[in-house]
Amino acid sequence: MSEYQAEQPAQTPAGGESAETSQTKKEKVKKPLWREILEWILTIVVALAATLVIRTALFELVRVDGTSMLDTLQDKEIMFVTKTGYSSLWLSLPWQDDETKEAAPKFTFFGDPARFDVVVCRYPGRGDTNFVKRVIGLPGDTVEIRDGYLYVNNERYEEPYVNDAYRENLYHDYEAVTVPAKGDVLTCTDDGLLQANGGEYSYGFTEVLARDGNDVLLARQTNFGLHAELNGRTIMIRDGVWYLDAEAQDANPLAGRSFTVEDDYFFVMGDHRNNSNDSRAQGAIRRSYVMGHVQQVLFPFNAWRGIPNGLNYTK
């Protein structure tokens, strides 16, 4: 009976068409080409947006390139970097030059890094190139290196993550440098020095971004001296001499002017202290240059391990 029933013709529905004929017509209905193209475009846009959200607000995989974080991180290791604790978003495009990327709008999310966190960050003048370093100085700290050891606010930290061999042969120790904090007031003296909140300010290579009461920008400190811009004109101190638009000046055009620091800064260093390009040369970095928190090494698999955060280290 089952064979006989299987050979019965399909019953005709009330509309007069067999179920088989109706199904065939449905299979022959195709979407217009424009609709297929639109769906593909929407799919790609959604995928890109999801990727951006994940990389900005959740996590990212980053490869170590170099040896400046030995022995904590090895060259070529793949790190798991979280963004839920703190993150930054630059509205730039991959093909733009470094200057354009750095001029793009920047947004910071969530909180701020803790001392001794290992972070992925960027440097001024290097576009969107990522670096991995350890946060040493927080806003308002005074940081120095004496005989290879770190002192923060005049307290010594043993830093168990630093190989003692890397404390030797430093290209220089680092004298006390105050990391600016938002709201600090910097005053320029007649002899070209800066005072912070009425006291001496050791600015070294530390970057400064501040504005005076007339909304005039004090730009940055570099290896060559203090730079500022007044109404589009460049002012610079080099070897104690003031230059206005590259011409030496007899007087200090910033003398007596007070500037209020706009942004928060962080002082970062590599664990390989005698082989790291960090805030000792680059200056403290703005909060918007800190991109994420390194939590884990994922690859190679035999090196899988967690990276302790700042709260796991004590003096």
N, C-alpha and C positions, 0 to 999 in steps of 0.2 A: 504493500500500500504506500509505503513511503516513496518508492520509485515512481509510482503512478502520480502521486501528488506533486512530485518535483517536476513532472513534465507538463503540468497544467499551465495553460497560458495565463499571463498576469491579468488580474482582474482590472476591469476598466473603471476608473474613478468616475464620480458624478459629472465631471467636466467633459467626459468623452475621450480623454487621452489615457493611454495606459501609463502605469507608473514608470515603466522602462523608458517610454518616449519622453516623459516629463523630465526624468533624470538626465537623459542624453542632452536635452536642451539646456538644462542647468549647467552641465559640464562645458558646453560650447560658449557660454557667456564669458567674455574676457573684459578686464579693466582697460580703460583708455590708457594710452601710452603716457599722457601727461600726468595721470593719477599715479601710475607706477613710479615715475620719476620723482613726483612730489613725496611719495611715501619713503623712497630711498633717501631723499634729502632730509626729511624729518627724522628718519632713523639715525642718520649720521650726526645731525645737530644734537639730538637727545643724547647720543653716545658721548659726544665731545663735552656736552654740559655736565653729564654724570662724571666723566673723567676729571673735569676741572673741580667739581665739588669734592670728589674723593681726595684729590691731591691737595686741595686747599684746606679742607676742614676735617679730613679723616686720617689718611696715611699716604706714604709714598715710599718707594724703594729707591735707594741711592747707593751708588758704588763708590767705595773709597779709592781715591786716585792720589797716591803718594804715601810718604812715610812720616808725615808731621805729627800723626797721632799715635805712633808707636809708644808703648807696647799695648795700648788699649785697643787700637784698631790696626789691622794689617792692610797693606796695599791690595787692592782688587776685591776686598770683601764687600758683600752686599748687605746694607743696613736697612732695618725697618724703622722708618721715621714717622712718628705720630704728629698729628696737627691739632688734636683735641685739647691739648694743654695750652699751646700758643702757636700762632701761625701768622703768615703775612701773604697778601695777594698783590702782585704787580700787574696792572692792566697794560702789559706790553705784548708784542708779537715776536716770535722767534727770529724773524729775518731783520728786525730793526737793529741799528747799531747800539753800542753800549750807552752812549750819551742819551739817546732817545729812550732806551729802556729805563734808565735811571730817572728820567724826567717824567715817566708815566705816573699816573695816580697810584698810590699805595694805600692798602688797608690792612690793619692789624686786627686779629681776632683773639678772643678768649683772654688769657692772662699773660704773664711775663715769665721768662726763664728764671730758675733758681741758680744760686751760686753752685758751680761745679757740674751743672748740667752739660752734657755733650750735645751740641746743636749743629744743625746745618744753617749756614749763614752766607751772606754776600758782603763784598767789600766795595767801598766807593771807587768808581772808575773801572770796575770790572764787570759791569753789566749784570746779566743773570747767571754768571758763573757761580756755582755752589762750592763752599768750603765747609769742612767739618772741623770744629774747634770746641774747646771747653770754655764755658763762661767763668771768668775769674772775678771780674769786678762788676758790681751792680751800681745803679745810679747813686752818685754821692760818695762812693767809696774812694779811698786813697790806696793805690796799688803800687808795689815796688818789688823788685827782685834783688836780694842780697846774697851773694855767694851761692847763687843757684837756688835759693829758697824763696818761697812766696810769702810776702807780708801784705795783709789787707788791714787797713786802719791800724797799722803798727803791730798787728798780731801775726805771729808766724803760723803757717799751715804746713804740715808735713807732706801732704799730697802723696798718699801711698800709691797712686796710679802712675807716678813719675819714676822711671828707672833712674837710680842714682847716677848711672853713667852719663845720663843726659843733663845732669846738673853741671858737668864740667865743660870747659872750653866753650862757654857761652860767648857769642859774638859781642855781647855786652850784658852787664847787669842793667837793671832798670830802676832809675831813681823814682821817688814818689811822684805819682801822677794821679790827680784827682779826676775821677770820672764825673762829668757834669750831670746834674740832675735838673729836671724841668722846674723852672721857677728860680734857679740860681741867678744872681745878678753879677755880671762881669763888668768891671770898670777898667778902662785903659789909662795907664799912668803916662807921665811925660816921657819917661825913659823907655816906653814901649812894652812894659810888663802889664800883665793882667792881674787884677785882684778879684777874688770871688767872695761875695758877701762881706766885703771889707777886709778880708785876709788875702795872703799871697795865694795865687792859683798856679800850680805847676801844670802847664798844659802840654808840654812835650810835643808829641805828634798827635795828641788827642784832637779829634774833630770837634768843632764848636759851631752850632747853628743858633743864632740869637738875633733879636731885633731890639732897636732902641725905641724911645718914645715917639720918634718920627717915622716908625716903621722901616728904618734903614737896616739892611741885613748885614750881619757879621758872618762871613761865609765859613771858612774852615782853616785849620792849621795843617800845614804840610811839612815835609822834610826841609823845605827852604824857608819857612817862616810863616808868620801870621798873614793870612789873606783876608781882605774884606772888599765889599763892593758898596760904594756910595753913589747913588743916582747913576748907576751904570759905569762908574769909573772904578778901576781896580787899584786897591791899595795893598801894599805888601811890605813886610819887614824881612830883610835878609841881612844877616850879620849885624844886626842893630841899626841898620839904615832903613829909613822909610822911603818907599817908592810909590809914586802916583802915576798910573799908566806907564810903568817901567822907567820913570824918571825920578832920580833921587831928590828927596825933599829935605829942607832944613828943619822943618817942624813936624811934629806928630799930628796928623790930621784927625786922629781918633782920641787925642788926649782929653781926659775928663769926661768922655762919653760912657754912659752905662748901657749895658745890653742885657736883656733878660733871655735866658736859655729857653728855647721852644720845645725841644724834643728830649726824650730819655735815651741814654746811651748804655752800652754794655762793653766791657773790656774782655776780649777773648784771647786765648793762647792755645797752642798745640802742646800735647803731652811730651813730644820729643823736643825739649826746650832748646837744644842747640841746633835744631834743624826745622824751624817752623816760621813761616811768614804769617804773622798775626798782628795783634793790636800794638805790639812793640814797634812795628813799622807802619802799620796801616792806620793806627788810631782807633779809638773806641768806635763802635758801630751803633747806628741808630736802631731802635726797636724794630722798625719796619724792614731791617736787613736780616732779622732773625726769622728763618723760614720754618723751622720745625725741631722736634726733640728726638734725638737718636735713642731708641729703646732696646734694639735687639740686633744681633748679627745673624742673618739667615743663611748665608752661603759663604764659603763651602759648608756643606751640611755637617761635616765632622768638627766644625768650629762654632756650631750653633751655641749662642750664649746671650745672656742679658747684659745690658750696660747699666750699672747703678746710676741713679739720678743724684742730684745735688744733696738731697737729704740723707743719703747713705754715708756721707763723708763727714768726719769730725776733725777738729784741730788736734 
